[in-house]
Amino acid sequence: MTKLLFPQSKDILGSLLKETTIQYYLGPLKGHHPETYQHSVRVGLLCLDIGLELGLEQPELTLLGYAGLLHDIGKRRIPKAILSNPSPLSPEERSIMKAHPRLGLLELGDSDLEIVGAAVVSHHEFKVDPYPRQGGDRRRSSRNQDGRRGENALVARLGEVVAVADIYDALSNRRAYKPAMPKDKVEEVLREQFTGDERLIESVLQRHDT
């Protein structure tokens, strides 16, 4: 279970879920795979709560909420049989699943959500086994360049908040392929797998309601 540090997060989420743009993208996902839809809503809510903790201004907070809600939108193009498979995925199935960030970017590519799309495609890069890019060293060095400012810095920040929220929610809730993990195991996996700002790990863990 996840507790909120900022009750207004639910109000902001409710407003976003009523927006035509969000309904346009999330409606088909809900019909295609309800579990992924529910995961996306939880991630969006957690992102908003973290964003409030970080003191994000309203425009950035809205973008973060969009990115959290839409981070798995590419799974609309992943077969239901793979999304609902309770067994370990085959190498071919894993390859198909790993395509979902880029598929999400394609979904958003012709919209006005360019920054959101960039955050969506990057949310699996803050892991030990990053994708869609390859090579953790290149990924980390790109995040630490002195010239990474403005929009690039915002995309990176949104991406790592979405990443930690995504990993946390996947671990702490039951999924088709696994039961919910206890807090100590969630922390262990987060510290092994999440390569972003470690302070974000502390942030999500304090929201774990045992």
Buried (B, 14 or more C-beta within 10 A) or exposed (E): EBEBEBEEBEEBBEEBBEBEBBEEBBEBBBEBBEBBBEBBBBBBBBBBBBBBBBEBEEEBBBBBBBBBBBBBBBBBBBBEEBBEBEEEBEEEBEEBBBBBBBBBBBBBEEEEBEBBBBBBBBBBBBBEEBBBBEEBEEBBEBBEEEEEEEEBEBBBBBBBBBBBBBBBBBBBBEBEEEEEBEEEEBBEBBEEBBBBBEEBBEBBBEBBEE
